[in-house]
C-alpha cells in the first residue's frame, strides 16, 4: 500500500503551522537521534505539531530514547503510524547507514514517500541489512542501478573493510534511498550527483544541526602546559586513521616527547593490543580509555588541545564529531575530502589523504612550536560553528523545503501522466531524447539543488 500525498496547512491548523511525522532512530546512542531531538524542539517552538516515529529494530526499540518533547511511537505499531501519516502535512525520514537504527524508516519510506534527510552518501550497510530477507528484490535493485556484474558479486565479500573499498565508488546505494524520496535534505554537496540522478524532487543542502552541551567558551578553557594533548573519539576502526597519528608522532623525537595521544571509544581487544604495541615500539604515549559515559567523554574533549577527526574513506554527508569538536572550541584535524573539504580552511587543519602521515607531522610540529595556535584556531572555529550548525537553521530549511517538495510532487505526477501517454504511443527512447521533446518538458524539471 502506498499512502497518498498530504495537503499543506489543513483547515484546522494555522496557515504556517504544519503537522509533521518524523521517522528517526530515537535511542540515546544515535547521533542522528540526538540531532533530530534538537530539530524537533525547534519545530515545536514554532508551534508545529510533530509526531515522532522510532525506526530502530525491535531489540534497539527497547532501549532508552532521547527526550524529544513530543509523542513518540514505534514504527511497528502500524495502525497508529498509518493514522498519523494520513493526517500529516509532510513526512520526514532521517536516514543513515545503519540498518538496526533505520529498519522502520526504510519500511515506511517505501509505503509512504516523504522528504529524506540523508546523513550518509554511502548506504551499503543499510542496504545489506535490508537485503538479508529480500535477496531477489535486492539483486533487482543492484542490477537496475549498477548492472548485472556488480549485482552478481555484491554479496560475495569477506569483511567490512573489503565491502566498503569494493562498493563505495561502484555501488554506494545512495540512489536506492533517494529514488524513494519526494525530496532530499543533505548536509554537504560532495555526494549530491548520485542523489540528483535518482530523486525526481528537489535537493536541499544545509548544515547539520548539532550541539555540545558540555562545552564552554574557548577563552574560558584552562591554559594547560606540558604535553600537547591529542584526542580521537568514537569507535576505533581503520577509518579513523589512528595508526597514522601514531606513526606521525613516532616519526619525530620532539613529538614523541611532547605529545600525549588519547583514544576514547569502543575498541576491540585485538585492535587495542595492536595499537598498544605499535605505540610502545614507536615511543608514543598512548592512552586508551575505551567506551565512557557522556560526562567522561565531555571532560576528555575539554581537556584535549587537538581533536583528530580524520576519516578515510569519508562516506558521511556531515561529521557530528568534527562539528562537536569545533563547538567545544578545539583545533580540529580533518581529512581534505568529502564533507571535511567543504569546511572553511581557516577553521580546521586539513590533511591530504595522499600525504597523511607527513601532513600530520607538520601540523603537530606547528602546534607544538606555537602552543597558543591551537587555542586560537579553536576559538575561531567555535564562533563559526555556533552560528552555522544550529537546530533553528535546520528547522527553517525544513520549513522552506516542505512547500517546494509538495509542489514538486504535483509536477512529478503530471510528468508521470505524460510519460504514460507517450509510452502508449510506443515512442522510442531515442525520440524522447531529442531537443524538440526535451526543451518543452524542461518546465517540469524539479530536480535542482536549493
N, C-alpha and C positions, 0 to 999 in steps of 0.2 A: 504494500500500500504506500502511495506517495501522497503526502499532505499538500494541500493547495497553498498558494501564497496568501499573505495576510495584508489587510488594508491598514495603511498608516494612520495613526491618530484616530481611533474609533470614537464614536459619538460620546461614549461615556467617559472619555478622558479629554483633558485639555488639548489644545492644538499642538503644543510642543511636547506633551507627555506621551510616553510610549510604554508598552508592556514588552519587555524583552525576556526571552527564555535563553539562558546562557548555559551551555553544556561545557563542563570543565572537570578535571580532577579536583577533588576537594581535600584530600589527605594532606596533613601538615608537612609531610616530606616533599611535596610537589612544589617546585619553584613557580610553575605555571599557576597552581592554585593560589600561591601567595600573591602573584601579580594580579590574578582575577579578583581576589578579595579587595585589593586596592581600587580597582576599576569599578567594581560593583558598588562600593561605598561612595565613590564619586558620582556614579549614576543616581544612586538613591538620594544624594544631596541635591540633585537637580529635579527631584520629585518624579523620577521614572519608577515604574513598577518592575521589579526584577524578580524572576523565579530562577533558581539555580538547580541544574540537574547534574548530580555527580556521575562521572563516567568511568570510574575505576572498575576493574574486575572484582568479582564477589569477595575474595579474601582481602582485598585492599579497602573495599567499602566499609568493612567492619572497623577500620582504624579511625582514630580521632581526626576530625576535619578542622580546617580553618573556620573562624567565625566570620561568615560573610554578611551577617546583618539582615538576611532575608530568608524566605522559605527555601529549603534545600531538600530535594527528593532524589532517590536513586533512579538511575536510568532503567533499572529492571522493573520498576513499577509502571508498566506500560499504560495502564488505564489512566493514571493520574498525569503522566507525562503527555499523553495524547490530548487530554483536556487542556493542559496548559499551552501546548503547541497550537491547538485550534483557536485559542483566544489571543494569541500573541501577535504583535505588530511585526516582530522580526525575531529570527532565531540566530544565535551566535555560538559558534563552536570554537573552543580553544583546543588546538591540535598540535601535538609534539610527537617525537619519535620514541614512544614507549607504549606498547600495547596494553600492559597492565593498568596504565593510567587512562588510556583513551579508548578502551574497548567499546564502551557505550556511545562515545562520540561518533565513532565510525558507523556503528549500527544505526543510529538515528539520523546521521547525515544522509545516508542512503535513502531513508524513508521520507525525510523532511528537510530538504536542502535549505541552507542558510548561509550567512557570512562566516567564513573560516578565518580565524586569527591564527596564522601559520607561524609556529615558533621554530621550525626546523626546515631547511631545504633538502634534507635527506631524511626520508621516511621509511627506509628499508627495514628497520627493526619493527616498526609499527605494522608494516605490510606482512612481514614474516610471521608475526604472531597471529594476525588476522587470517593468513592463508592456511594455517595448520588444519583447519576443519573445512577448507574451501579450495582444495588444491586445483581442481579443474577450472573454477572461476578465476583463481589467481593466475593460472597459466594463460588464460584468455586475455587477462589484463596485461600481462607481461608481453604477450605477442602483439597485442594492439599497439602498445606504446614503443616497444623496443625491438620487436622482431622475434622470429621463431628460435634463432640460435641462442639468444640470451635467455629466452624462456626455458629452453631445454636444459641449460647449465645452471640456472639461477639457484636452485636449492642444493646443488652439489658442492658445498663449501665445508671446510673442516673447523673453522673457528671464526670468532667475531672480527678479528683484525683482517683476516683474508676476505671475509664477507664485505667489509667496508671498502677495502682497497680495490676489490674487483667489481664493485657495483656503484660506487659513489658518483662516477662520471657517466657510466653507461646506463644505469637503471636506478636512479635515486627515488623513484616512485612519487616524486613531487606532483607529477601530472595526475596520478591516480586520485589523490585527495582534491586537488584543485579543480578537476573536471566535475566534481560533485557540488562545488560551491557556487552560490549565486554571486559572490564577490569575495575578495580576499583582502585581509589586512595583514601586512607583514612588517618586519622591523628593520630591514635593510634592503638594498637594491640588488645585491650581487647574484641572487638566485631567481630574480623575477622573470627571466626569459622563459624558463620552463613553466612557471605559473601562468604567464600570459599565453603560452601555447595551448594551455588546457582549460583555463577558466574563461567562459564566454562573457562574464560580467567584468566590472571594473576592479582594479587592483589599487590598493592604498598602501603607502609606506609611511610609517610613523614610529617614533622611538618607543621602545618597550617601557612600560611603567614598572618601577621598582622602588624599593626603599631600603634604608639602612637604619633601623631603629636604635641600634647601639652606637651610632656614630656621634661624634662631637665635632665642633668646628675645628678645622685643621690647625688654626693658630693656637687652639687650646691644648693640643696634644703636648705631652711632656717632651722635653728636649732630651732625648736619650743620648748616651755617649757609649763609647766602646764599639762593639761589632755592628756592622750593618745587618739588620735582621730582614731576611728574605723569606716569604711565605707562599706556599701553594695550597689552595683549599679545594675540597671536593674529592670524589672517588679517584684514587690514584691508579691511573692506567696510562698506557703509552701515549695516548692522545694529549696528555698534559705536559709531556716533554720534560719530565723530572730528571731523567738521565742526562739530558743536555745541560740542564742547570748544574748538576753535579760536576760534569766534565768541564764546564766553563770555569767554575770556581777552582777545580783541581788544577787547571792549566797555568795558574799564576800564584807565586808564593805569597804575594801581598793579599790576594783574595782568600787564599786558604787560611791565612792568619786573621783576617778581619771580617769574615762573613759567617754568619750563623744561618743555616737553611732549615726551615721547619715545614713539615707536611701535616696538615690537619684534614682528615677524611678517611673514609673506609679504605682499607688496603688488605689484599690477600696475603697470607703468611709467606708464600714463596716470593711474591713481589717485595715484601718488606725485607726478607733475607737478602735478596739480590741487591737492592738499593743500599742496604746497610753495609754489605761487603764492598760495594763499589765506592762508597763514601770513605770507608776506612782505608782502602788502598790508595785513594787519592788525597788523603789528609783533609777531608772536608768534614766540618761539624754538621752533622745531620740529626735533626730531632724529629722523630716520627710519633705523632700524638694520636693517630688513628681517629675513629669517629668520636665526636664530642657533642655535648648538648649546646643549645643555641647561645647560652650565656658564655660558655668557654670559647666557642668559636668567635663571638663578638670581641671578647678580650684578646684573643690571638690576633685578630685583624688590627685592633687598636695598637697593640704592641709592635706590630711589624712596621718597618720602614718602606718596604717594597713588596708588592704583590705580583707574583708571576701568574699571568693568565694566558700563557702560551697554549695554543691549540693547533695541532696538525695531525690529520687534516681537520679543517674547520668546516663544520656541517650545519651550524645553527644560524638562524636568522638574526639572533642577538645573543649576547652573553650576559646572563644575570650576574655572574661572579665578577666580570670586569666592571659592570655598572656599579655593583655594590662596592667594589674596591675604590672606585672614583668617589662615590658618595661618602665613603669613610675618609676621603682626603689623602689617599695613598698614591704614591708613584706606582704606576701600573704598567707591567711589561706585557705586550701582546704580540702575536704573530701578524705580520703585514699581509693579511689575506682576509677574504670574506667580510664579515661584519666589522672586524677589527680595522681593516684597511680604510673603512669609511669614517672612523673616529678621527677628529682633527689631530694633526701631528703634534700640536703644542700641548696636548693633554695626556698623551700616553707615550710610552717608549716602545718603538716598533722594531721587531726582529725579522729579518728575511728568513723564510723557510729554507732557502738555498745556502744560507751562511749563518746558521742558527748559533752554533757554539761560539764562533768568533764575534758575532754581534753581541751576544750575551756578555762575553768577556769585556768588550769595550764599554757596555752600559754599566756593568758592575764596577769597573775601574773608574769610570767617570763619577759615579755616585759616591764611591769611596773617597776619591780625591777632593770632592766638594760635598760634604755631608748635608749641607743645607739645601742642596739642589733637589733632593728627593721631597723634602717638605714643600718647597716652592712649587714644584710640578703638581704635587698632590693638592695643594690649596687651590690652584687654578682649575684643576680638573673637578674638584668638589663643587666650586661655584657654578661651573658649566653644567655638570650633571644634575644639580639640584633644579636647574631651570628646564632641563631637557627631558629627563626620564620620569615624568610626573603622571600620576593617575588622572589628574584633571586634563592634561593634554590628550591622553589616550581616550578618555571618555568623550571629549569634544570631537575627536576624529571619528569615533564610532557614531556619534550623533550626526555628523556630516555625511558619513558613508551610507547610513541606512536609507534615506530617501533616494539617493543616487542609485543604490542597488535595486530598490523596489521599482524605480522607473525602468532600469535596465531589464528587469525580468519581463516587463510588458513588451519591450522591444524584442527581446530574445524569443518570446512566444510568437511574435509576428514573423520573425525570421524562420522559425521552425515551420510555421504555416506555409510560408512561401516555398521553403525547401521541399515540403511535401508535394506541393503543386508541381514544382519543377521536376521532381522525381517521377510523378505521374506522366509527365511529358516525355519521359525517358531521355532527359538531357544528359549528355556525356560530361564527365569531369573536365574535359578539355574546353567545352563550351562555357562551363561555369567559370573558368579561369581567365576568360577574355576580358580586356579592359571595358568593352561595351556593357558587360554584365556587372563586373566588379565595381565600377565607378558609381552607378546609381545606388548599388547596395551599400555603399560606404556610409550612407546616412544612418544605417542600423548599427554601426560599429560602437559597441560599448566597452570594448576590450582595451582600456587605456590605464596608464599608471597615474594616479592622482596624488 
